[in-house]
Amino acid sequence: MCVRYPWLRGACLKLLAIYPSQQGQGLGRDIIQWLELHHLRNLWTLVSSFNHDARHFYQKMGFVEIGQLDDFIVAGYDEILLRKVSI
C-alpha cells in the first residue's frame, strides 16, 4: 500500500497490491476500512480503464467514478478517478 496524504482534503491511495494467493480473503477491504478511519472524509484513487477487477473492487467498496483522464499514463488507455466519501 502506498498513500499520499494530505491530498484534496483526504488521502490518495496510489498503490494497493495483494499477492494473488492472498486475494479474496478480505485484506483489501480491511485496508480500505483502515484508511477511512485515519484519513478524514475523502479517499481518492486512480484505476486504469482496462482493469475491470480493480474497478469492480472499488465499486464494491463504495467508490464512485468522478472523471476520466484520457491517455494519462499510456496512450490509448484512460485512468478513472475514484472517490469515496466517509461520513
MDAnalysis code that builds the backbone (N, CA, C; Angstrom):
import MDAnalysis as mda
import numpy as np

u = mda.Universe.empty(261, n_residues=87, atom_resindex=np.repeat(np.arange(87), 3), trajectory=True)
u.add_TopologyAttr("name", ["N", "CA", "C"] * 87)
u.add_TopologyAttr("resid", np.arange(1, 88))
u.add_TopologyAttr("resname", ["MET", "CYS", "VAL", "ARG", "TYR", "PRO", "TRP", "LEU", "ARG", "GLY", "ALA", "CYS", "LEU", "LYS", "LEU", "LEU", "ALA", "ILE", "TYR", "PRO", "SER", "GLN", "GLN", "GLY", "GLN", "GLY", "LEU", "GLY", "ARG", "ASP", "ILE", "ILE", "GLN", "TRP", "LEU", "GLU", "LEU", "HIS", "HIS", "LEU", "ARG", "ASN", "LEU", "TRP", "THR", "LEU", "VAL", "SER", "SER", "PHE", "ASN", "HIS", "ASP", "ALA", "ARG", "HIS", "PHE", "TYR", "GLN", "LYS", "MET", "GLY", "PHE", "VAL", "GLU", "ILE", "GLY", "GLN", "LEU", "ASP", "ASP", "PHE", "ILE", "VAL", "ALA", "GLY", "TYR", "ASP", "GLU", "ILE", "LEU", "LEU", "ARG", "LYS", "VAL", "SER", "ILE"])
u.atoms.positions = np.array([
    [0.847, -1.164, 0.000],
    [0.000, 0.000, 0.000],
    [0.897, 1.232, 0.000],
    [0.503, 2.200, -0.789],
    [1.172, 3.494, -0.813],
    [0.080, 4.559, -0.832],
    [0.161, 5.489, 0.118],
    [-0.858, 6.521, 0.264],
    [-0.189, 7.888, 0.274],
    [-0.774, 8.810, -0.461],
    [-0.324, 10.208, -0.411],
    [-1.307, 10.968, 0.471],
    [-0.756, 11.610, 1.500],
    [-1.591, 12.342, 2.442],
    [-0.806, 13.553, 2.922],
    [-1.406, 14.713, 2.968],
    [-2.762, 15.042, 2.560],
    [-2.880, 15.185, 1.043],
    [-4.104, 14.999, 0.561],
    [-4.396, 15.133, -0.861],
    [-5.884, 15.437, -1.016],
    [-6.226, 16.606, -1.486],
    [-7.613, 17.034, -1.706],
    [-8.522, 16.745, -0.506],
    [-8.110, 17.266, 0.655],
    [-8.884, 17.110, 1.890],
    [-9.119, 15.655, 2.259],
    [-8.134, 14.839, 2.002],
    [-8.205, 13.426, 2.329],
    [-6.898, 12.757, 1.978],
    [-6.990, 11.557, 1.464],
    [-5.812, 10.775, 1.092],
    [-6.012, 10.188, -0.294],
    [-4.906, 9.953, -0.970],
    [-4.943, 9.310, -2.283],
    [-4.238, 7.966, -2.172],
    [-4.972, 6.906, -2.407],
    [-4.415, 5.563, -2.431],
    [-3.729, 5.385, -3.780],
    [-2.402, 5.415, -3.767],
    [-1.637, 5.372, -5.009],
    [-1.326, 3.947, -5.441],
    [-1.296, 3.020, -4.501],
    [-0.990, 1.629, -4.821],
    [-1.619, 0.731, -3.773],
    [-2.306, -0.275, -4.228],
    [-2.826, -1.329, -3.353],
    [-2.543, -2.642, -4.057],
    [-1.653, -3.429, -3.492],
    [-1.278, -4.702, -4.119],
    [-1.317, -5.809, -3.078],
    [-1.955, -6.897, -3.453],
    [-2.050, -8.065, -2.584],
    [-1.644, -9.282, -3.409],
    [-0.759, -10.091, -2.855],
    [-0.324, -11.303, -3.561],
    [-1.535, -12.111, -4.008],
    [-1.500, -12.646, -5.227],
    [-2.639, -13.425, -5.725],
    [-3.087, -14.531, -4.770],
    [-2.148, -15.185, -4.106],
    [-2.525, -16.273, -3.193],
    [-3.264, -15.762, -1.955],
    [-3.181, -14.457, -1.684],
    [-3.827, -13.869, -0.514],
    [-5.103, -13.097, -0.869],
    [-5.397, -12.984, -2.150],
    [-6.582, -12.246, -2.583],
    [-7.854, -13.017, -2.243],
    [-8.942, -12.284, -2.102],
    [-10.230, -12.899, -1.808],
    [-10.444, -13.233, -0.344],
    [-9.550, -12.755, 0.525],
    [-9.654, -13.051, 1.955],
    [-10.052, -11.831, 2.777],
    [-10.383, -10.729, 2.099],
    [-10.833, -9.535, 2.804],
    [-9.729, -8.561, 3.167],
    [-8.506, -8.807, 2.739],
    [-7.406, -7.904, 3.079],
    [-7.585, -6.525, 2.445],
    [-7.991, -6.482, 1.187],
    [-8.231, -5.206, 0.516],
    [-9.308, -4.407, 1.218],
    [-10.389, -5.077, 1.585],
    [-11.478, -4.434, 2.322],
    [-10.971, -3.874, 3.645],
    [-10.164, -4.652, 4.360],
    [-9.631, -4.201, 5.647],
    [-8.740, -2.966, 5.478],
    [-7.944, -2.944, 4.426],
    [-7.077, -1.799, 4.173],
    [-7.901, -0.548, 3.894],
    [-8.929, -0.681, 3.056],
    [-9.794, 0.467, 2.741],
    [-10.470, 0.975, 4.014],
    [-10.964, 0.070, 4.833],
    [-11.624, 0.478, 6.069],
    [-10.650, 1.172, 7.014],
    [-9.409, 0.697, 7.095],
    [-8.400, 1.337, 7.937],
    [-8.118, 2.751, 7.434],
    [-7.992, 2.901, 6.109],
    [-7.750, 4.228, 5.536],
    [-8.902, 5.178, 5.842],
    [-10.114, 4.681, 5.755],
    [-11.276, 5.526, 6.063],
    [-11.218, 6.044, 7.498],
    [-10.779, 5.225, 8.414],
    [-10.721, 5.619, 9.815],
    [-9.639, 6.656, 10.095],
    [-8.595, 6.683, 9.269],
    [-7.430, 7.504, 9.577],
    [-7.198, 8.686, 8.639],
    [-7.994, 8.855, 7.621],
    [-7.682, 9.899, 6.640],
    [-8.888, 10.765, 6.253],
    [-9.542, 11.307, 7.251],
    [-10.606, 12.286, 7.035],
    [-11.740, 11.753, 6.176],
    [-12.389, 12.641, 5.449],
    [-13.605, 12.282, 4.714],
    [-13.346, 11.683, 3.338],
    [-12.371, 12.194, 2.631],
    [-12.196, 11.820, 1.231],
    [-11.071, 10.811, 1.048],
    [-11.377, 9.767, 0.312],
    [-10.363, 8.806, -0.087],
    [-10.431, 8.703, -1.605],
    [-9.306, 8.958, -2.251],
    [-9.220, 9.007, -3.703],
    [-8.317, 7.898, -4.224],
    [-8.536, 7.492, -5.474],
    [-7.614, 6.602, -6.156],
    [-7.824, 6.725, -7.659],
    [-6.877, 6.221, -8.402],
    [-6.974, 6.119, -9.860],
    [-6.930, 4.648, -10.226],
    [-7.690, 4.269, -11.237],
    [-7.657, 2.895, -11.733],
    [-7.682, 2.942, -13.258],
    [-6.917, 2.061, -13.876],
    [-6.881, 2.005, -15.339],
    [-8.205, 1.488, -15.875],
    [-8.647, 2.065, -16.967],
    [-9.952, 1.705, -17.537],
    [-10.034, 0.227, -17.916],
    [-8.913, -0.384, -18.245],
    [-8.927, -1.797, -18.650],
    [-8.882, -2.749, -17.450],
    [-8.661, -2.226, -16.252],
    [-8.532, -3.070, -15.063],
    [-9.913, -3.295, -14.440],
    [-10.666, -4.183, -15.043],
    [-12.056, -4.416, -14.637],
    [-12.162, -4.981, -13.223],
    [-11.222, -5.828, -12.830],
    [-11.262, -6.385, -11.471],
    [-11.105, -5.288, -10.419],
    [-10.160, -4.376, -10.641],
    [-9.950, -3.283, -9.690],
    [-11.160, -2.357, -9.665],
    [-11.701, -2.051, -10.827],
    [-12.876, -1.174, -10.870],
    [-14.033, -1.796, -10.106],
    [-14.232, -3.098, -10.253],
    [-15.299, -3.804, -9.540],
    [-15.040, -3.779, -8.025],
    [-13.801, -4.021, -7.626],
    [-13.455, -3.998, -6.199],
    [-13.765, -2.636, -5.585],
    [-13.289, -1.569, -6.219],
    [-13.511, -0.233, -5.664],
    [-14.996, 0.128, -5.649],
    [-15.734, -0.316, -6.660],
    [-17.179, -0.071, -6.669],
    [-17.829, -0.779, -5.478],
    [-17.449, -2.017, -5.217],
    [-17.980, -2.744, -4.059],
    [-17.642, -2.042, -2.754],
    [-16.510, -1.362, -2.723],
    [-16.077, -0.669, -1.513],
    [-16.716, 0.710, -1.367],
    [-17.551, 1.111, -2.315],
    [-18.271, 2.371, -2.199],
    [-17.661, 3.551, -2.916],
    [-16.637, 3.313, -3.714],
    [-16.039, 4.390, -4.501],
    [-16.946, 4.734, -5.679],
    [-16.940, 5.995, -6.061],
    [-17.736, 6.492, -7.184],
    [-16.774, 7.050, -8.229],
    [-17.041, 6.724, -9.487],
    [-16.213, 7.248, -10.574],
    [-16.535, 8.724, -10.759],
    [-15.493, 9.561, -10.627],
    [-15.655, 11.010, -10.687],
    [-15.337, 11.557, -12.074],
    [-14.323, 11.008, -12.705],
    [-13.919, 11.514, -14.006],
    [-12.936, 10.584, -14.683],
    [-12.626, 10.917, -15.910],
    [-11.723, 10.106, -16.721],
    [-10.581, 10.967, -17.231],
    [-9.371, 10.466, -17.111],
    [-8.182, 11.145, -17.607],
    [-7.699, 10.391, -18.846],
    [-7.998, 10.939, -20.011],
    [-7.667, 10.266, -21.268],
    [-6.166, 10.198, -21.483],
    [-5.694, 9.017, -21.868],
    [-4.279, 8.813, -22.212],
    [-3.338, 9.335, -21.122],
    [-3.716, 9.212, -19.881],
    [-2.976, 9.836, -18.777],
    [-1.606, 9.203, -18.541],
    [-1.528, 7.882, -18.566],
    [-0.263, 7.194, -18.326],
    [0.275, 6.566, -19.604],
    [-0.615, 5.904, -20.333],
    [-0.231, 5.241, -21.580],
    [-1.222, 5.645, -22.660],
    [-0.715, 6.017, -23.816],
    [-1.592, 6.379, -24.938],
    [-2.529, 5.220, -25.258],
    [-3.799, 5.552, -25.426],
    [-4.802, 4.544, -25.746],
    [-5.511, 3.966, -24.537],
    [-5.028, 4.293, -23.349],
    [-5.655, 3.804, -22.117],
    [-5.967, 4.988, -21.224],
    [-7.111, 4.925, -20.571],
    [-7.562, 6.017, -19.712],
    [-7.438, 5.613, -18.250],
    [-7.338, 6.612, -17.402],
    [-7.356, 6.397, -15.957],
    [-8.661, 6.983, -15.424],
    [-9.273, 6.265, -14.515],
    [-10.534, 6.681, -13.920],
    [-10.249, 7.180, -12.500],
    [-10.677, 8.407, -12.207],
    [-10.542, 8.974, -10.871],
    [-11.743, 8.531, -10.040],
    [-11.455, 7.937, -8.878],
    [-12.498, 7.435, -7.990],
    [-12.423, 8.161, -6.655],
    [-13.577, 8.310, -6.034],
    [-13.631, 8.971, -4.732],
    [-14.617, 8.236, -3.827],
    [-14.217, 8.116, -2.570],
    [-15.111, 7.581, -1.545],
    [-15.202, 8.617, -0.443],
    [-16.412, 9.007, -0.105],
    [-16.648, 9.979, 0.956],
    [-17.154, 9.233, 2.170],
    [-16.451, 9.360, 3.268],
    [-16.862, 8.752, 4.527],
    [-17.464, 9.822, 5.421],
    [-18.484, 9.467, 6.111],
    [-19.164, 10.430, 6.994],
    [-18.825, 10.127, 8.434],
])
